[in-house]
Amino acid sequence: QVQLVESGGGLVQAGGSLRLSCAASGSSVSVNAMGWYRQTPGNQRELVAAVTRAGSPNYADSVKGRFTISRDNAWKSVNLQMNSLRPEDTAVYYCILRAESRDGTNDYWGQGTQVTVSS
């Protein structure tokens, strides 16, 4: 099993910045991707940003130019630098790790961290 622990959420004014961090521990797995999703009440989780072994980072259109995702070389942690935050960025942010095995693909999720942006 893989455990993901997020940190860095909180309350910030519009225009401010926050940095989210996610650390992975537990079983050694073949990581294919790590990233961040977010969810607001009544809505599905949406992809914010992700890094994969296959190519360049992916970003939701709504965060391009404001958010930057980064990871460590060992694929044990992933960070999300969020600048120029807007009230519509308010959500619970979840870290995800996607691992590949002979049995298929497994997604591991963190517990979520609240980000609140006040206007």
C-alpha positions as CSV (number, residue, x, y, z in Angstrom):
1,Q,0.0,0.0,0.0
2,V,1.0,3.6,-0.6
3,Q,0.2,6.4,1.8
4,L,0.0,10.0,0.6
5,V,0.2,12.9,3.1
6,E,-0.6,16.4,2.0
7,S,0.2,19.7,3.6
8,G,0.2,23.4,2.9
9,G,-3.4,24.2,2.6
10,G,-5.0,27.2,4.3
11,L,-6.7,30.5,4.0
12,V,-5.3,33.2,1.8
13,Q,-6.5,36.4,0.2
14,A,-7.1,36.7,-3.5
15,G,-3.8,37.4,-5.3
16,G,-1.9,35.5,-2.7
17,S,0.1,32.3,-2.9
18,L,0.2,28.9,-1.3
19,R,2.4,25.8,-1.8
20,L,0.9,22.4,-1.4
21,S,3.2,19.4,-0.7
22,C,2.5,15.7,-0.9
23,A,4.8,13.0,0.4
24,A,4.4,9.3,-0.5
25,S,5.4,6.4,1.7
26,G,4.8,2.7,2.1
27,S,5.2,0.0,-0.5
28,S,7.6,0.5,-3.4
29,V,5.6,0.8,-6.6
30,S,6.2,1.7,-10.2
31,V,5.0,5.3,-10.3
32,N,3.6,6.4,-13.6
33,A,2.3,9.8,-12.6
34,M,1.7,12.1,-9.7
35,G,-0.6,15.1,-9.5
36,W,-3.3,17.2,-7.9
37,Y,-7.0,17.2,-8.2
38,R,-9.5,19.5,-6.5
39,Q,-13.1,19.2,-5.5
40,T,-15.9,21.6,-4.4
41,P,-19.1,20.6,-2.8
42,G,-21.5,18.9,-5.2
43,N,-19.0,18.6,-8.0
44,Q,-16.7,15.9,-9.2
45,R,-13.0,16.0,-8.7
46,E,-11.2,17.8,-11.5
47,L,-7.6,17.6,-12.5
48,V,-5.5,20.6,-11.6
49,A,-2.0,19.5,-12.6
50,A,-0.1,16.3,-13.2
51,V,3.4,15.1,-14.0
52,T,4.0,11.8,-15.9
53,R,7.0,9.9,-17.0
54,A,5.7,10.2,-20.5
55,G,6.0,13.9,-21.0
56,S,5.6,17.5,-19.9
57,P,3.3,18.5,-17.0
58,N,-0.3,18.9,-17.7
59,Y,-2.4,21.8,-16.3
60,A,-6.1,22.6,-16.2
61,D,-6.7,25.7,-18.4
62,S,-8.0,27.6,-15.4
63,V,-4.6,27.4,-13.6
64,K,-2.1,27.7,-16.5
65,G,0.4,30.4,-15.9
66,R,-0.5,30.6,-12.2
67,F,0.2,27.1,-10.8
68,T,3.4,25.1,-11.1
69,I,3.8,21.4,-10.3
70,S,7.1,19.9,-9.4
71,R,8.3,16.5,-8.1
72,D,11.4,15.0,-6.7
73,N,13.6,12.7,-8.7
74,A,12.6,9.6,-6.8
75,W,8.9,10.2,-7.4
76,K,8.3,10.3,-3.7
77,S,6.8,13.8,-3.5
78,V,5.0,16.3,-5.5
79,N,4.4,20.0,-4.9
80,L,2.0,22.5,-6.3
81,Q,3.0,26.2,-6.2
82,M,-0.2,28.3,-6.5
83,N,0.2,32.0,-7.3
84,S,-2.3,34.7,-8.1
85,L,-5.0,32.7,-6.3
86,R,-8.6,33.5,-7.0
87,P,-11.7,32.8,-5.0
88,E,-12.7,30.2,-7.6
89,D,-9.6,28.2,-6.6
90,T,-11.3,27.5,-3.3
91,A,-11.6,23.7,-3.0
92,V,-10.3,20.6,-1.3
93,Y,-7.1,19.6,-3.0
94,Y,-6.1,16.0,-3.3
95,C,-2.8,14.5,-4.2
96,I,-2.8,11.4,-6.5
97,L,-0.2,8.8,-7.3
98,R,-0.8,6.5,-10.2
99,A,1.2,3.3,-10.2
100,E,1.5,0.6,-12.8
101,S,1.8,-3.1,-12.2
102,R,1.2,-6.4,-14.0
103,D,-2.3,-6.3,-12.6
104,G,-3.0,-2.9,-14.1
105,T,-3.2,0.6,-12.9
106,N,-3.8,1.7,-9.2
107,D,-4.6,5.2,-8.1
108,Y,-3.7,6.2,-4.6
109,W,-5.2,9.4,-3.0
110,G,-4.3,11.6,-0.1
111,Q,-6.8,12.7,2.5
112,G,-7.2,16.2,1.0
113,T,-6.2,19.6,2.2
114,Q,-8.5,22.6,2.2
115,V,-7.6,25.7,0.2
116,T,-9.8,28.8,0.8
117,V,-9.2,32.0,-1.1
118,S,-11.1,35.0,0.2
119,S,-12.1,37.9,-2.0
